[in-house]
């Protein structure tokens, strides 16, 4: 929840306070103390990277065919 809140604030162009950064860091430190949770988060991160790579592979031919949305 903390991470999603901070990401949403960034996307909205809102400032993130030092207190929010410290709270997020404390939460990460607490979570890292639990081996199973840390392993789950690492697996989630690897899965996210895999999905991003697959998305690039899938979108490349479409971008070559139609161009990027920005153009």
MOVEN-V968163 format. One record per run of one state. SS is the DSSP state (~ for helix, > for strand, _ for the rest). FROM is the first residue (numbers start at 0). TO is the last residue. Records with the same first field share a line. If there is no record, write none. Layout:
SS=FROM-TO + FROM-TO
//
This chain:
_=0-0 + 11-16 + 32-33 + 66-70
~=1-10 + 17-31 + 34-65
//
